[in-house]
């Protein structure tokens, strides 16, 4: 879920190139991301922070409040500690910085899918790993 079409298409291409991940959709704004996640109930949602109409943080908060089994991995270029804290408070399972390489993205999705967490501050609680 990203507001930039090129990013959405690139992430879909990366995921389709794996044997263990199957994208179920992509959304251009927070409301669409929330609705798509409710409708498809994917294992993991990759959520950008800067989404139009409804922020990625608020969409995450709503998904977590609805208690579906989807886990949210926030994906952002913004390194603000306040945003990382907001994502954590909203119930995200992690926060991955956009850095243009697919391996850290795929690894982070796998960690979150397996029940772990990925945080850029290096939180090393059980089942977590620092975000690259």
C-alpha positions as CSV (number, residue, x, y, z in Angstrom):
1,X,0.0,0.0,0.0
2,X,1.7,3.2,-1.2
3,X,0.5,6.4,-2.7
4,X,3.1,6.2,-5.5
5,X,2.1,4.0,-8.4
6,X,5.7,3.2,-9.3
7,X,6.4,2.0,-5.8
8,X,3.3,-0.1,-5.7
9,X,4.1,-1.7,-9.0
10,X,7.7,-2.3,-8.0
11,X,6.7,-4.0,-4.7
12,X,4.1,-6.2,-6.5
13,X,6.8,-7.2,-9.0
14,X,9.2,-8.1,-6.2
15,X,6.6,-10.1,-4.3
16,X,5.5,-11.9,-7.5
17,X,9.1,-12.9,-8.0
18,X,9.1,-15.0,-4.9
19,X,7.7,-18.5,-4.4
20,X,6.4,-17.9,-0.8
21,X,4.5,-14.6,-1.2
22,X,1.4,-13.8,-3.2
23,X,0.2,-10.1,-3.3
24,X,-3.6,-9.8,-3.1
25,X,-3.8,-6.1,-4.1
26,X,-2.4,-2.6,-3.9
27,X,-4.0,0.6,-2.6
28,X,-3.3,4.2,-3.4
29,X,-4.8,5.8,-0.3
30,X,-5.4,4.9,3.4
31,X,-9.2,4.3,3.0
32,X,-8.6,2.0,0.1
33,X,-5.8,0.2,2.0
34,X,-8.1,-0.4,5.0
35,X,-11.0,-1.6,2.8
36,X,-8.7,-3.9,0.8
37,X,-7.2,-5.4,3.9
38,X,-10.6,-6.0,5.4
39,X,-11.9,-7.6,2.2
40,X,-8.9,-9.8,1.5
41,X,-7.5,-10.3,5.0
42,X,-3.9,-10.9,3.9
43,X,-1.3,-12.3,6.3
44,X,0.8,-9.1,6.1
45,X,0.0,-5.6,4.9
46,X,2.9,-3.4,3.8
47,X,1.7,0.1,4.7
48,X,3.2,3.4,3.7
49,X,3.0,6.2,6.4
50,X,2.2,9.0,3.9
51,X,-1.1,7.9,2.4
52,X,-3.7,10.4,1.2
53,X,-7.1,10.7,2.8
54,X,-6.2,8.4,5.7
55,X,-2.7,8.1,7.0
56,X,-1.0,4.8,7.1
57,X,-0.7,5.1,10.9
58,X,-4.5,5.6,11.2
59,X,-5.2,2.8,8.7
60,X,-3.0,0.5,10.8
61,X,-4.7,1.6,14.0
62,X,-8.1,0.7,12.4
63,X,-6.9,-2.6,11.1
64,X,-5.6,-3.6,14.5
65,X,-8.8,-2.4,16.2
66,X,-10.9,-4.6,13.9
67,X,-8.9,-7.6,15.2
68,X,-8.4,-9.3,11.9
69,X,-5.4,-11.6,11.7
70,X,-3.5,-9.3,9.4
71,X,-0.2,-8.0,10.6
72,X,1.0,-4.6,9.5
73,X,4.6,-3.7,8.4
74,X,5.0,0.0,8.0
75,X,7.2,0.9,5.0
76,X,8.4,4.5,4.9
77,X,11.3,6.8,3.8
78,X,10.7,8.9,6.9
79,X,13.1,8.0,9.7
80,X,11.4,10.2,12.3
81,X,11.5,8.5,15.8
82,X,8.0,10.0,16.3
83,X,6.6,8.2,13.3
84,X,8.2,4.9,14.4
85,X,6.7,5.4,17.9
86,X,3.3,6.2,16.3
87,X,3.4,3.0,14.2
88,X,4.3,1.0,17.2
89,X,1.5,2.6,19.3
90,X,-1.0,1.9,16.4
91,X,-0.2,-1.8,16.6
92,X,2.1,-2.3,13.7
93,X,4.4,-5.3,13.8
94,X,7.3,-3.3,12.4
95,X,8.7,-0.3,10.6
96,X,10.9,-0.8,7.6
97,X,12.8,2.1,5.9
98,X,12.6,2.4,2.2
99,X,16.1,1.8,0.9
100,X,15.6,0.5,-2.6
101,X,16.7,-3.1,-2.1
102,X,14.4,-6.0,-2.2
103,X,16.2,-8.5,0.1
104,X,15.6,-6.5,3.4
105,X,11.9,-5.9,2.3
106,X,11.3,-9.6,1.7
107,X,13.2,-10.6,4.9
108,X,11.1,-8.1,7.0
109,X,7.8,-9.4,5.5
110,X,8.9,-13.0,6.4
111,X,9.8,-12.0,9.9
112,X,6.4,-10.2,10.4
113,X,4.5,-13.1,8.8
114,X,6.2,-15.6,11.2
115,X,5.0,-13.5,14.2
116,X,8.2,-11.4,14.8
117,X,8.7,-7.7,14.6
118,X,11.0,-5.4,12.7
119,X,12.0,-2.0,14.2
120,X,14.7,0.4,13.1
121,X,15.6,1.2,16.7
122,X,17.0,-2.3,17.1
123,X,14.4,-3.4,19.6
124,X,15.6,-7.0,20.3
125,X,12.6,-8.3,22.3
126,X,11.8,-12.0,21.6
127,X,11.0,-12.6,18.0
128,X,12.1,-9.2,16.7
129,X,14.9,-8.1,14.5
130,X,16.2,-4.6,13.7
131,X,15.1,-3.2,10.4
132,X,17.8,-2.7,7.9
